[in-house]
Amino acid sequence: MRRLRMGLIGGGPGAFIGPVHRIAATLDSEIELVAGAFSRAPERSRQAGKAYGIAEDRSYPSWMALIEQERTRPDGIDFLTIATPNDTHLPIARAALAAGIAVMSDKPATATLAQARELAEIVREADRPYALSYTYSGYPLVRHARALIASGGLGTVRKVVVEYLQGWLAAPIERAGNKQAEWRTDAGKSGVGGAIGDIGVHAFHLAEFVTGLAVEAINADLAAVVPGRALDDDCSVLLRFAGGARGVLLASQIAIGEANGLTLRVYGDKASLAWRQESPNQLLIHHLSGRSEMLTAGGAGMLPAATAAARLPAGHPEGYLEAFANLYRDFARRLRGRPAPDLPGMEDGVRSLQFIEQAVAASRDNRGWVPLDEAKEYA
């Protein structure tokens, strides 16, 4: 099989997630980056294309030019990756899908719930693969945990605790020219959610992905702790899941000393499990009998879904890039017409925007418990 041809929007000088997409996509040699519009500034896009080894005539000055020209090339791109601020996700995805080009988008799907619902209809009508990079769903032991719960290994889920704690926005660095902080704290670029939209949706998606349970209602308390900051940087959300399980979600970017502290704990009536993103190759399971076990990625006892996602023998650490690459490997399968049941898609995108906007509005209006599926466009 030939390699799938990838286009990339974003990922220019100073970018974080764009280069990560490129590394992850090409890790398994199923995909090659052949085109891109890497910056809003044409010269910076050209420089980035040169650094990526892209042919000069395929380093485009804008995403519009990329889509227009790639759609007519006999060797045009098979899919487009969107690695730009949230406000650009809808127009780029809409144009790509209209051109018959599949889309891999950075999360969240769009800047607003109204846009997500619009995009969901576009994806349905286009009938082209669309995926979202909820990276943590690609870790082998996260997929083991998902399969374990689905098989009844924990019994009935009673409690879910998910935390995503960072400290990098504890000071107003967006006012000092930090590019990554600037757009994440700007409602015009990120949408109405700050930390809730940047990392809270990762925690929300992980909780639903692993448990297989849908959040039905939330009780949210969001705050902009740093003086003068417009969007939330600290979030506490109580959760109620279908089936009666209760949960707690914490997302903060002002927690000094925290780096990328994503942690999930799930408690059933037979057993519980715990996983930490900063130690991703270990999954701790406690049984009602008092026995505990530690599973290691690549080691004995892994379920088939986890084994398929592991790349190395036990003791050889795998991490963020490999998990990200698992999403691209799933996406390549989808593009080749094969099933990829663990790949996040548009349904996850809509639910994430429901979560963001319902949490922001409910916290602002001090509304207490609100149903998630009644989320309305933020006003």
C-alpha positions as a Markdown table, in Angstrom:
| # | Residue | x | y | z |
|---|---|---|---|---|
| 1 | Met | 0.0 | 0.0 | 0.0 |
| 2 | Arg | 1.2 | 3.5 | -0.8 |
| 3 | Arg | 1.7 | 6.0 | 2.0 |
| 4 | Leu | -1.2 | 8.3 | 2.7 |
| 5 | Arg | -0.5 | 11.9 | 1.8 |
| 6 | Met | -1.0 | 14.4 | 4.6 |
| 7 | Gly | -1.5 | 18.2 | 4.6 |
| 8 | Leu | -0.9 | 20.3 | 7.7 |
| 9 | Ile | -2.4 | 23.6 | 8.7 |
| 10 | Gly | -0.4 | 25.2 | 11.5 |
| 11 | Gly | 2.8 | 23.9 | 12.9 |
| 12 | Gly | 5.0 | 26.9 | 12.0 |
| 13 | Pro | 7.9 | 28.4 | 13.9 |
| 14 | Gly | 7.1 | 28.5 | 17.7 |
| 15 | Ala | 4.2 | 26.1 | 17.4 |
| 16 | Phe | 3.8 | 23.1 | 19.8 |
| 17 | Ile | 1.1 | 20.8 | 18.6 |
| 18 | Gly | 1.6 | 21.0 | 14.8 |
| 19 | Pro | 5.1 | 19.4 | 14.9 |
| 20 | Val | 3.7 | 16.8 | 17.3 |
| 21 | His | 1.0 | 15.9 | 14.8 |
| 22 | Arg | 3.7 | 15.5 | 12.1 |
| 23 | Ile | 5.9 | 13.3 | 14.2 |
| 24 | Ala | 2.9 | 11.1 | 15.3 |
| 25 | Ala | 1.5 | 10.8 | 11.8 |
| 26 | Thr | 4.7 | 9.6 | 10.3 |
| 27 | Leu | 5.9 | 7.3 | 13.1 |
| 28 | Asp | 4.5 | 4.1 | 11.5 |
| 29 | Ser | 5.6 | 5.0 | 7.9 |
| 30 | Glu | 2.0 | 4.8 | 6.7 |
| 31 | Ile | 1.7 | 8.5 | 6.2 |
| 32 | Glu | 3.9 | 11.2 | 4.8 |
| 33 | Leu | 3.6 | 15.0 | 5.1 |
| 34 | Val | 3.6 | 16.4 | 1.6 |
| 35 | Ala | 1.9 | 19.8 | 1.9 |
| 36 | Gly | 1.1 | 22.5 | 4.3 |
| 37 | Ala | 0.1 | 26.1 | 5.2 |
| 38 | Phe | 2.2 | 26.3 | 8.3 |
| 39 | Ser | 1.7 | 30.0 | 9.3 |
| 40 | Arg | -0.5 | 33.0 | 8.5 |
| 41 | Ala | 2.7 | 34.7 | 7.3 |
| 42 | Pro | 3.6 | 33.3 | 3.8 |
| 43 | Glu | 7.3 | 33.6 | 4.4 |
| 44 | Arg | 7.2 | 31.8 | 7.7 |
| 45 | Ser | 5.1 | 29.1 | 6.1 |
| 46 | Arg | 7.7 | 28.7 | 3.4 |
| 47 | Gln | 10.5 | 28.5 | 6.0 |
| 48 | Ala | 8.6 | 25.9 | 7.9 |
| 49 | Gly | 7.9 | 23.9 | 4.8 |
| 50 | Lys | 11.6 | 23.9 | 4.0 |
| 51 | Ala | 12.4 | 22.7 | 7.5 |
| 52 | Tyr | 9.8 | 19.9 | 7.1 |
| 53 | Gly | 11.3 | 18.9 | 3.7 |
| 54 | Ile | 8.2 | 19.9 | 1.8 |
| 55 | Ala | 8.5 | 20.7 | -1.9 |
| 56 | Glu | 8.5 | 24.5 | -2.4 |
| 57 | Asp | 5.4 | 24.5 | -4.5 |
| 58 | Arg | 3.4 | 22.7 | -1.8 |
| 59 | Ser | 4.3 | 25.2 | 1.0 |
| 60 | Tyr | 1.2 | 27.3 | 0.6 |
| 61 | Pro | 0.6 | 30.9 | 1.8 |
| 62 | Ser | -2.8 | 30.1 | 3.2 |
| 63 | Trp | -5.0 | 27.2 | 4.0 |
| 64 | Met | -7.4 | 28.3 | 1.3 |
| 65 | Ala | -4.7 | 28.1 | -1.3 |
| 66 | Leu | -3.7 | 24.6 | 0.0 |
| 67 | Ile | -7.2 | 23.2 | -0.3 |
| 68 | Glu | -7.9 | 24.8 | -3.7 |
| 69 | Gln | -4.7 | 23.5 | -5.3 |
| 70 | Glu | -4.4 | 20.1 | -3.6 |
| 71 | Arg | -7.9 | 19.1 | -4.6 |
| 72 | Thr | -6.9 | 19.2 | -8.3 |
| 73 | Arg | -3.5 | 17.5 | -8.1 |
| 74 | Pro | -3.4 | 13.9 | -9.2 |
| 75 | Asp | -1.1 | 13.3 | -6.2 |
| 76 | Gly | -3.2 | 15.6 | -3.9 |
| 77 | Ile | -3.4 | 15.0 | -0.2 |
| 78 | Asp | -5.6 | 12.2 | 1.2 |
| 79 | Phe | -6.3 | 14.1 | 4.4 |
| 80 | Leu | -5.8 | 17.4 | 6.2 |
| 81 | Thr | -4.6 | 18.0 | 9.8 |
| 82 | Ile | -5.9 | 21.1 | 11.5 |
| 83 | Ala | -3.5 | 22.2 | 14.2 |
| 84 | Thr | -4.5 | 25.9 | 14.6 |
| 85 | Pro | -6.4 | 27.9 | 17.3 |
| 86 | Asn | -10.0 | 26.8 | 17.8 |
| 87 | Asp | -11.7 | 29.7 | 15.9 |
| 88 | Thr | -10.3 | 28.5 | 12.6 |
| 89 | His | -11.4 | 24.8 | 12.9 |
| 90 | Leu | -14.8 | 25.1 | 11.4 |
| 91 | Pro | -14.0 | 27.1 | 8.2 |
| 92 | Ile | -11.0 | 24.9 | 7.5 |
| 93 | Ala | -12.8 | 21.6 | 8.1 |
| 94 | Arg | -15.8 | 22.8 | 6.1 |
| 95 | Ala | -13.7 | 23.7 | 3.1 |
| 96 | Ala | -11.6 | 20.5 | 3.3 |
| 97 | Leu | -14.7 | 18.2 | 3.5 |
| 98 | Ala | -16.4 | 20.1 | 0.7 |
| 99 | Ala | -13.3 | 19.3 | -1.4 |
| 100 | Gly | -13.6 | 15.6 | -0.6 |
| 101 | Ile | -10.6 | 15.7 | 1.8 |
| 102 | Ala | -10.7 | 13.8 | 5.1 |
| 103 | Val | -9.9 | 15.7 | 8.3 |
| 104 | Met | -7.9 | 15.1 | 11.4 |
| 105 | Ser | -8.5 | 18.0 | 13.8 |
| 106 | Asp | -7.0 | 19.1 | 17.0 |
| 107 | Lys | -9.5 | 19.2 | 19.8 |
| 108 | Pro | -11.9 | 20.7 | 20.6 |
| 109 | Ala | -13.7 | 20.3 | 17.2 |
| 110 | Thr | -14.7 | 24.0 | 17.0 |
| 111 | Ala | -14.8 | 27.2 | 19.1 |
| 112 | Thr | -18.5 | 27.0 | 19.9 |
| 113 | Leu | -21.3 | 24.5 | 20.4 |
| 114 | Ala | -23.2 | 26.0 | 17.5 |
| 115 | Gln | -20.2 | 25.5 | 15.2 |
| 116 | Ala | -19.8 | 21.9 | 16.4 |
| 117 | Arg | -23.4 | 21.1 | 15.6 |
| 118 | Glu | -23.0 | 22.7 | 12.2 |
| 119 | Leu | -19.8 | 20.8 | 11.6 |
| 120 | Ala | -21.5 | 17.5 | 12.6 |
| 121 | Glu | -24.0 | 18.0 | 9.9 |
| 122 | Ile | -21.2 | 18.8 | 7.4 |
| 123 | Val | -19.3 | 15.6 | 8.4 |
| 124 | Arg | -22.5 | 13.6 | 8.0 |
| 125 | Glu | -23.2 | 14.9 | 4.5 |
| 126 | Ala | -19.6 | 14.8 | 3.3 |
| 127 | Asp | -19.3 | 11.1 | 4.3 |
| 128 | Arg | -15.5 | 11.5 | 4.6 |
| 129 | Pro | -13.4 | 10.4 | 7.6 |
| 130 | Tyr | -13.2 | 12.9 | 10.4 |
| 131 | Ala | -11.3 | 12.4 | 13.7 |
| 132 | Leu | -10.3 | 14.4 | 16.7 |
| 133 | Ser | -6.9 | 14.1 | 18.5 |
| 134 | Tyr | -7.9 | 13.2 | 22.0 |
| 135 | Thr | -4.4 | 11.9 | 22.5 |
| 136 | Tyr | -4.9 | 10.2 | 25.8 |
| 137 | Ser | -7.3 | 7.7 | 24.3 |
| 138 | Gly | -4.3 | 6.2 | 22.4 |
| 139 | Tyr | -2.3 | 5.0 | 25.4 |
| 140 | Pro | -2.2 | 1.2 | 25.7 |
| 141 | Leu | -3.2 | 1.0 | 29.3 |
| 142 | Val | -6.1 | 3.5 | 28.8 |
| 143 | Arg | -7.4 | 1.1 | 26.2 |
| 144 | His | -6.9 | -1.8 | 28.6 |
| 145 | Ala | -8.9 | 0.1 | 31.2 |
| 146 | Arg | -11.7 | 0.8 | 28.7 |
| 147 | Ala | -11.8 | -2.9 | 27.7 |
| 148 | Leu | -11.6 | -4.1 | 31.3 |
| 149 | Ile | -14.6 | -2.0 | 32.4 |
| 150 | Ala | -16.6 | -3.0 | 29.3 |
| 151 | Ser | -16.0 | -6.6 | 30.2 |
| 152 | Gly | -17.3 | -6.1 | 33.7 |
| 153 | Gly | -13.9 | -6.3 | 35.4 |
| 154 | Leu | -14.7 | -3.6 | 37.8 |
| 155 | Gly | -18.3 | -4.5 | 38.2 |
| 156 | Thr | -20.8 | -1.6 | 38.3 |
| 157 | Val | -19.0 | 1.7 | 38.1 |
| 158 | Arg | -19.8 | 3.8 | 41.2 |
| 159 | Lys | -17.3 | 6.7 | 41.2 |
| 160 | Val | -15.1 | 8.4 | 38.7 |
| 161 | Val | -12.4 | 11.0 | 39.6 |
| 162 | Val | -10.5 | 12.7 | 36.8 |
| 163 | Glu | -7.9 | 15.5 | 37.3 |
| 164 | Tyr | -5.9 | 17.5 | 34.8 |
| 165 | Leu | -3.7 | 19.9 | 36.7 |
| 166 | Gln | -1.1 | 22.3 | 35.2 |
| 167 | Gly | 0.7 | 25.3 | 36.6 |
| 168 | Trp | 2.1 | 27.1 | 33.5 |
| 169 | Leu | -0.6 | 29.8 | 33.6 |
| 170 | Ala | -0.2 | 30.7 | 37.3 |
| 171 | Ala | 1.2 | 34.1 | 36.2 |
| 172 | Pro | -0.3 | 36.3 | 33.4 |
| 173 | Ile | 2.3 | 35.2 | 30.8 |
| 174 | Glu | -0.1 | 36.0 | 28.0 |
| 175 | Arg | 0.7 | 39.7 | 28.6 |
| 176 | Ala | 4.4 | 39.0 | 28.1 |
| 177 | Gly | 4.2 | 37.6 | 24.6 |
| 178 | Asn | 3.8 | 33.9 | 25.2 |
| 179 | Lys | 2.3 | 32.7 | 22.0 |
| 180 | Gln | 0.7 | 29.6 | 23.4 |
| 181 | Ala | -0.8 | 31.5 | 26.3 |
| 182 | Glu | -2.1 | 34.4 | 24.2 |
| 183 | Trp | -4.6 | 32.5 | 22.1 |
| 184 | Arg | -5.7 | 30.1 | 24.9 |
| 185 | Thr | -6.7 | 33.1 | 27.1 |
| 186 | Asp | -8.4 | 35.0 | 24.2 |
| 187 | Ala | -12.1 | 34.2 | 23.8 |
| 188 | Gly | -12.0 | 35.3 | 20.2 |
| 189 | Lys | -9.6 | 32.5 | 19.4 |
| 190 | Ser | -10.3 | 29.7 | 21.9 |
| 191 | Gly | -14.0 | 30.1 | 22.5 |
| 192 | Val | -15.8 | 30.8 | 25.8 |
| 193 | Gly | -13.7 | 28.2 | 27.7 |
| 194 | Gly | -10.2 | 28.7 | 29.0 |
| 195 | Ala | -8.8 | 25.8 | 31.0 |
| 196 | Ile | -12.2 | 24.0 | 30.7 |
| 197 | Gly | -11.8 | 24.0 | 26.9 |
| 198 | Asp | -8.0 | 23.5 | 26.7 |
| 199 | Ile | -7.5 | 20.6 | 29.2 |
| 200 | Gly | -10.9 | 20.1 | 30.8 |
| 201 | Val | -12.3 | 18.5 | 27.6 |
| 202 | His | -9.4 | 16.0 | 27.7 |
| 203 | Ala | -10.4 | 15.0 | 31.2 |
| 204 | Phe | -14.1 | 14.8 | 30.2 |
| 205 | His | -13.4 | 12.7 | 27.1 |
| 206 | Leu | -11.1 | 10.4 | 29.1 |
| 207 | Ala | -13.7 | 9.7 | 31.7 |
| 208 | Glu | -16.4 | 8.9 | 29.2 |
| 209 | Phe | -14.0 | 6.9 | 26.9 |
| 210 | Val | -12.7 | 4.7 | 29.6 |
| 211 | Thr | -15.9 | 4.1 | 31.5 |
| 212 | Gly | -18.2 | 3.8 | 28.5 |
| 213 | Leu | -20.7 | 5.9 | 30.4 |
| 214 | Ala | -22.2 | 9.2 | 29.3 |
| 215 | Val | -22.2 | 12.2 | 31.6 |
| 216 | Glu | -25.8 | 13.2 | 32.1 |
| 217 | Ala | -25.6 | 16.2 | 34.4 |
| 218 | Ile | -22.9 | 18.6 | 35.8 |
| 219 | Asn | -22.5 | 21.1 | 38.6 |
| 220 | Ala | -19.7 | 23.4 | 37.7 |
| 221 | Asp | -17.6 | 26.0 | 39.5 |
| 222 | Leu | -15.2 | 27.9 | 37.2 |
| 223 | Ala | -13.0 | 30.9 | 38.0 |
| 224 | Ala | -10.5 | 33.2 | 36.4 |
| 225 | Val | -8.1 | 33.2 | 39.3 |
| 226 | Val | -5.3 | 35.3 | 37.8 |
| 227 | Pro | -6.4 | 39.0 | 38.0 |
| 228 | Gly | -7.5 | 40.5 | 34.7 |
| 229 | Arg | -7.8 | 37.1 | 32.9 |
| 230 | Ala | -11.0 | 36.9 | 30.9 |
| 231 | Leu | -11.4 | 33.1 | 30.7 |
| 232 | Asp | -11.4 | 30.5 | 33.4 |
| 233 | Asp | -8.1 | 29.1 | 34.5 |
| 234 | Asp | -9.4 | 26.9 | 37.4 |
| 235 | Cys | -12.4 | 24.5 | 37.2 |
| 236 | Ser | -14.2 | 22.1 | 39.6 |
| 237 | Val | -17.1 | 20.1 | 38.1 |
| 238 | Leu | -19.3 | 17.4 | 39.7 |
| 239 | Leu | -20.5 | 14.8 | 37.3 |
| 240 | Arg | -23.5 | 12.4 | 37.2 |
| 241 | Phe | -23.2 | 9.5 | 34.8 |
| 242 | Ala | -25.8 | 7.4 | 33.1 |
| 243 | Gly | -26.5 | 4.4 | 35.4 |
| 244 | Gly | -26.0 | 6.4 | 38.6 |
| 245 | Ala | -22.3 | 6.7 | 39.0 |
| 246 | Arg | -21.0 | 10.0 | 40.5 |
| 247 | Gly | -17.8 | 11.8 | 39.5 |
| 248 | Val | -15.5 | 14.7 | 40.1 |
| 249 | Leu | -13.5 | 16.6 | 37.4 |
| 250 | Leu | -10.8 | 19.0 | 38.3 |
| 251 | Ala | -9.0 | 21.1 | 35.6 |
| 252 | Ser | -6.6 | 23.8 | 36.5 |
| 253 | Gln | -3.7 | 25.7 | 34.9 |
| 254 | Ile | -2.8 | 27.8 | 38.0 |
| 255 | Ala | -1.7 | 24.8 | 40.1 |
| 256 | Ile | 1.9 | 25.7 | 40.8 |
| 257 | Gly | 4.2 | 22.7 | 40.6 |
| 258 | Glu | 2.0 | 20.7 | 38.4 |
| 259 | Ala | 3.3 | 19.9 | 34.9 |
| 260 | Asn | 0.8 | 17.7 | 33.0 |
| 261 | Gly | -1.0 | 16.0 | 35.8 |
| 262 | Leu | -3.8 | 14.0 | 34.1 |
| 263 | Thr | -5.0 | 11.3 | 36.4 |
| 264 | Leu | -8.0 | 9.0 | 36.2 |
| 265 | Arg | -9.5 | 6.8 | 39.0 |
| 266 | Val | -12.5 | 4.6 | 38.5 |
| 267 | Tyr | -14.2 | 2.8 | 41.4 |
| 268 | Gly | -16.6 | -0.2 | 40.8 |
| 269 | Asp | -18.3 | -2.6 | 43.2 |
| 270 | Lys | -15.8 | -5.3 | 42.5 |
| 271 | Ala | -12.5 | -3.4 | 41.8 |
| 272 | Ser | -11.0 | 0.0 | 41.1 |
| 273 | Leu | -8.3 | 1.3 | 38.8 |
| 274 | Ala | -5.9 | 4.2 | 38.6 |
| 275 | Trp | -3.8 | 5.7 | 35.8 |
| 276 | Arg | -1.5 | 8.7 | 35.6 |
| 277 | Gln | -0.4 | 10.3 | 32.4 |
| 278 | Glu | 2.9 | 11.1 | 33.8 |
| 279 | Ser | 3.5 | 7.4 | 34.5 |
| 280 | Pro | 1.5 | 6.1 | 31.6 |
| 281 | Asn | 3.1 | 2.6 | 31.4 |
| 282 | Gln | 1.5 | 1.5 | 34.7 |
| 283 | Leu | -2.1 | 0.7 | 35.6 |
| 284 | Leu | -3.0 | 0.0 | 39.2 |
| 285 | Ile | -5.9 | -2.3 | 39.9 |
| 286 | His | -7.3 | -2.9 | 43.4 |
| 287 | His | -9.7 | -5.8 | 44.0 |
| 288 | Leu | -12.5 | -6.0 | 46.6 |
| 289 | Ser | -10.6 | -9.0 | 48.2 |
| 290 | Gly | -7.7 | -6.7 | 49.1 |
| 291 | Arg | -5.4 | -8.0 | 46.3 |
| 292 | Ser | -3.8 | -5.3 | 44.2 |
| 293 | Glu | -1.9 | -5.7 | 40.9 |
| 294 | Met | 0.2 | -3.4 | 38.7 |
| 295 | Leu | -0.1 | -3.9 | 35.0 |
| 296 | Thr | 2.8 | -2.7 | 32.8 |
| 297 | Ala | 2.4 | -1.6 | 29.2 |
| 298 | Gly | 3.8 | -4.4 | 26.9 |
| 299 | Gly | 3.7 | -6.9 | 29.8 |
| 300 | Ala | 1.6 | -9.9 | 30.7 |
| 301 | Gly | -2.1 | -9.6 | 31.4 |
| 302 | Met | -2.9 | -6.9 | 28.8 |
| 303 | Leu | -6.2 | -7.3 | 27.0 |
| 304 | Pro | -6.1 | -7.4 | 23.1 |
| 305 | Ala | -7.1 | -3.7 | 22.7 |
| 306 | Ala | -4.1 | -2.7 | 24.8 |
| 307 | Thr | -1.7 | -5.2 | 23.2 |
| 308 | Ala | -2.6 | -3.8 | 19.8 |
| 309 | Ala | -1.7 | -0.3 | 21.0 |
| 310 | Ala | 1.6 | -1.2 | 22.6 |
| 311 | Arg | 4.7 | -1.0 | 20.4 |
| 312 | Leu | 7.5 | -2.1 | 22.7 |
| 313 | Pro | 8.2 | -4.9 | 25.2 |
| 314 | Ala | 7.6 | -4.3 | 28.9 |
| 315 | Gly | 10.2 | -2.0 | 30.5 |
| 316 | His | 10.7 | 0.1 | 27.4 |
| 317 | Pro | 8.8 | 3.3 | 28.1 |
| 318 | Glu | 6.2 | 4.5 | 25.7 |
| 319 | Gly | 4.6 | 7.9 | 26.0 |
| 320 | Tyr | 2.8 | 10.8 | 24.4 |
| 321 | Leu | 4.1 | 10.5 | 20.9 |
| 322 | Glu | 3.3 | 6.8 | 20.6 |
| 323 | Ala | -0.2 | 7.3 | 22.0 |
| 324 | Phe | -0.7 | 10.1 | 19.4 |
| 325 | Ala | 0.6 | 7.8 | 16.7 |
| 326 | Asn | -2.0 | 5.2 | 17.7 |
| 327 | Leu | -4.7 | 7.7 | 16.7 |
| 328 | Tyr | -3.0 | 8.3 | 13.4 |
| 329 | Arg | -2.7 | 4.6 | 12.8 |
| 330 | Asp | -6.4 | 4.2 | 13.6 |
| 331 | Phe | -7.1 | 7.1 | 11.2 |
| 332 | Ala | -5.1 | 5.5 | 8.5 |
| 333 | Arg | -7.2 | 2.3 | 8.9 |
| 334 | Arg | -10.4 | 4.4 | 8.6 |
| 335 | Leu | -9.1 | 6.0 | 5.4 |
| 336 | Arg | -8.4 | 2.6 | 4.0 |
| 337 | Gly | -11.9 | 1.5 | 4.8 |
| 338 | Arg | -11.1 | -0.6 | 7.8 |
| 339 | Pro | -12.8 | -0.3 | 11.3 |
| 340 | Ala | -11.2 | 1.8 | 14.0 |
| 341 | Pro | -13.6 | 1.7 | 16.9 |
| 342 | Asp | -11.5 | 3.6 | 19.4 |
| 343 | Leu | -10.9 | 6.6 | 17.2 |
| 344 | Pro | -12.6 | 9.8 | 18.6 |
| 345 | Gly | -14.8 | 11.6 | 16.1 |
| 346 | Met | -17.5 | 14.2 | 15.7 |
| 347 | Glu | -19.8 | 12.8 | 18.3 |
| 348 | Asp | -17.0 | 13.3 | 20.8 |
| 349 | Gly | -16.6 | 16.8 | 19.4 |
| 350 | Val | -20.2 | 17.8 | 20.0 |
| 351 | Arg | -20.3 | 16.3 | 23.5 |
| 352 | Ser | -17.1 | 18.2 | 24.4 |
| 353 | Leu | -18.6 | 21.5 | 23.3 |
| 354 | Gln | -21.8 | 20.8 | 25.2 |
| 355 | Phe | -19.6 | 20.2 | 28.3 |
| 356 | Ile | -17.6 | 23.4 | 27.8 |
| 357 | Glu | -20.6 | 25.7 | 27.2 |
| 358 | Gln | -22.9 | 24.2 | 29.8 |
| 359 | Ala | -20.1 | 24.4 | 32.4 |
| 360 | Val | -19.3 | 28.0 | 31.6 |
| 361 | Ala | -22.9 | 29.1 | 31.6 |
| 362 | Ala | -24.0 | 27.1 | 34.7 |
| 363 | Ser | -21.0 | 28.4 | 36.7 |
| 364 | Arg | -21.6 | 32.0 | 35.6 |
| 365 | Asp | -25.3 | 31.9 | 36.5 |
| 366 | Asn | -24.8 | 29.8 | 39.6 |
| 367 | Arg | -27.3 | 27.3 | 38.3 |
| 368 | Gly | -26.2 | 24.2 | 40.2 |
| 369 | Trp | -27.0 | 20.9 | 38.6 |
| 370 | Val | -27.8 | 21.1 | 34.9 |
| 371 | Pro | -28.4 | 18.4 | 32.3 |
| 372 | Leu | -25.6 | 18.1 | 29.7 |
| 373 | Asp | -27.8 | 17.2 | 26.8 |
| 374 | Glu | -29.8 | 20.4 | 27.2 |
| 375 | Ala | -26.8 | 22.5 | 26.5 |
| 376 | Lys | -27.6 | 25.6 | 24.4 |
| 377 | Glu | -25.3 | 27.8 | 22.5 |
| 378 | Tyr | -23.5 | 30.1 | 24.9 |
| 379 | Ala | -25.1 | 33.5 | 25.3 |
